C-alpha cells in the first residue's frame, strides 16, 4: 500500500513581503484567505516527493510561488515571470 505523508511548508518571509508590497502598490487589500501555503508530499519507502507551490489569489487570478525561487507563475507552471515584475504584472492584468 502506498502511504503519502503531507507536511506543511511555510511560505518564506521574503516572498510574503514581496506579495504584500505588490498588492499594497496596487491598492489591493490582502487577507489571509488569499494566500494558501503549500505542502510537501512524500511517498513513504520511495525516493519520491512533490512540493506544491504556494498559492495566492489576487484580482481573481491564481499566482503560484515557490520558496527560494526568483520567479512566479500565473494559473499553471507553464510560463514563469520574474518575481521583481510581480507588481507590474498585477497592474496590467
Secondary structure, 3 states (H helix, E strand, C coil): CCCEEEEEECCCHHHHHHHHHHHHHCCCCCCHHHEECEEEEEECCCCEEEECCEEEEECCEEEEECCCCCEEEECCCCCEEEHHHHHHHHHHC
